[in-house]
Amino acid sequence: MHDSPARFRDLTLDGFVSRLASAEPVPGGGSASAIAASLAAGLVAMVASLSEDRPKYADHAASHARAKAAGQELADLLLRIGDEDAAAFAAFSAALKLPRETVEEQADRKVAIRAAARVAAAVPLRCMEACLAVVADAELLSGRSNVNASSDLHVAALLAEAAARGAAANVRVNLPSVGDEAWAAATSARVDDLLAAIATLAASTHAVVASGEPRPPVG
C-alpha cells in the first residue's frame, strides 16, 4: 500500500502517475479519465482568464466570465469524480470477494454486486456529463477569446473528448452487472447521446480554432 494522501488532488503529479503505473488496481482508467477532463477544464478557465480585460475581446466579456467560473468549478468537480471512481471500483471489488458458501450468502453477494455496479456505472456517467460541459465552454470561447491561446481550446476539446470516451467504456463495462435491464438500456442510450453531443462540440471547436476567424458575441 502507498503511504500517501487519500485524495488524488493532494498527490504530486509524479506521485499520481506512480500510483497509476503501479500494480494497484486504483487509480485506473476511470480516475485517469476524470483527471484528464479536469485538465481540460483548467485550460478552458485559463483561456477565459487570458481574454478578460482585453479591449479587443470586450464584447465577449460575459462569455469569458461564464467560462472562467465554469472551468474552475468543473476542474474541482472532476478531481472529486476521480476519487469517487476509485472508491466505486474498490466497493465493486469488495462485493465480488464476499463469501458465497451458502444460499443466503450468495443472495447477499448478488445484491451487493448489483448495487456496487450501479454506482460504478453512475460515477463515470457523471464524468461524461462534466466533459460535455467542459467542451461546451471550449466551443463557446472558440473565436471569442484571446487568439494567442486558441490552441489551448483545441487541446481542451481533445482532452475532454478522450476523457468522455474513457468514461463511457467504464460505464458500459459495469452495466451487465447491474441486474436492471431497463436502467442499463437507458444509461447506455444516455452514453451514446453524450458522446454524440461531445463529438459535435469538439469538432466545432477544432474547426473554429483552425479557421482563426472571430465569431460574434453569444446572444
N, C-alpha and C positions, 0 to 999 in steps of 0.2 A: 504494500500500500504506500501511496505517496503521502509524505507529511507536508501538506500544502493547504492553502485556503480552500474553504468549501465552495466558494463561488468562482467561476471561471474568470470573471472580471478582476478578481483580486490576484490572479496569477500574472507573472511576467509573460510577455509574448513567447519567449523561449520556453517558459515553464508549461504553457498551454500546449505548444507544439510537441514538447517532450512527452506530455501525457497522451496526446493524440497518437504519437508514434509508438507508445508502449504496448505491452501485451494486454493491458487492462481494457475491458470492453467499452468503458466510458472514460472520456468523451469519444463519441463515434461520429458517423456521418450526419446524424440529426443535429447534434450540437455544432459540428463544423459548419453546417448549412446556416444555422442561425447566426453564428459568429460572422460568417461571410456577409450575410444580409445586414448585420449591424454596421459593418464597414461601409457597405453601400449607403446606408442611411447617414453615416457620418460624412461621406463625400457630398451628399446632397446638401446637408447643413453647411458644409464648407463653401460650396459654390454660392449658396444664398448669402453667406456672410461676406464673401468676396465681391458681391454685387451690391450690397447695401451702401447707401450714401454715395453712390456714384451718379453724378448728374446725367450721364449718358443712358442710365437704366432707370431713371426716376419714375417713369410711367409704370414700371413693374414692381414698385416698392411693396405693394400688397402681396404679390406672389412670393417675393423674397422673404417677407416676414412669416408668411404661412409655411413655406418650405423649410425655413430655418428652424422654426419651432417644432414642426412635424418631424424633421430629420433627427433632431436631438431626442425627441420623445421616442421615436421608433428605434433609434440606436440603443437606448436604455431598455426598451421592451424586448428587443431581440436578444440582448445579453441575458435577460431573465429567462427567455424561452430556451436558450442554450442550456441553462442549468436545469430547467424543467424537463427538457428532453432526456437528459442524462438520468434524472430521477425516475422518469416514466419507464425508461429501459430497465433500470435497476429493479423497479417494482415488478415488471413483467418477468424478468429473470427469476426473481424470488418466487413468484407464483408458479413458475414451471418446476421449481425444486420442492414444492410442497409434497408431503407424503401422500401416497395413493395405494396403500395396502388394503384398506377397507372400502366398502361401497360408500360409506359416509365421507371418508377422506377424498375419494375420487370426485364425489359431488362437490365438496367444498373447493377442491382444487380447480375444478371446471369453472365454478362461479368466479373464483379469484382471477383465473387466467382471462376470462371474458372481460371482467371489469378493468384489469390492467391493460389489456389490449385496446380497449376503447380509449383510455387515457393516452396510451402510446400512439394512437392514431390522431387524437384530437390535438395534441400539442404541436406536431408538425403542420397540421392544418392551420393552426393559428399562425405559425411561422409563414405559411404561404400567404395568408391574408395580410400580414405585415409586409411581406415582399411586394404585394400588389400596391400597397400604399406608398412604399419607397419608390417603385418605378413610376408610379403616377406623378409623384413630386419631381422626379428626374425629368419626366416628359414635360411637366408644367414649366420647368425652368429652361428647358432647351429652347434657344432662340430668344430668351427673355432674361438672360443673365450675362455676366462677365464672359465675353467670348474667349478670353485667355484661359478660362477654366472649363471650357466646354468639353474638353477631352475627359475631364473628371466625371461629367454626367454620363458619358459613353461607358466609362468603367463602372459607374454605379449601376447602370442598367444591366450590364453584363453580369456583375456580381449578384444582383437581385434575382435575375432570371435563373442563373445557375443554382442559387440557393433554393429557389422555389422548386426547381426540378429535383433537387436532392431531398427536400422536404416531402415532395409528392411521392417519391419512392418509399419513404418511411411511413407515410400514411397507408399506402397500398399494401405494404408487406404485413401490416397488422390487421387489416380488415378481415381476413379469413378466420382469425382467432376471436373476433368479437362475438360471434354467435347470434347476430341480429342482421338478417339479410336485407331488410328494408333500410336500416341505418347505414349499412355498408354500401348499398347501392346509392343512397342519397349522398353519402360522403364521397364516393368515387365520382359521381357527377359533379359535385362541387369542386373537386380537384381538377377535373377537366376544364370547367368554366374558369377557374382561377388561372390555370396555365395558359389558356387561350387569351384571356384579358392581359396577362402579364406580357405575353409574347407580342401582342399588338402594341402595347405602350412602349415596350423596349425597342421594337422596330421603328416606331415613330421617333423615339429619342435618337437612335442611331442616324436616321435619315436627316433629321433637322441639324444635328451636330455636323454631319458630313457636308451638308449644303452650306453651312456658315451663314445662312440667311436669318435676319431678325424676324420675329413674329410680333403681331400686335398684342397689346395687353389683354388679359383674360377679362371677359365680361364687358 
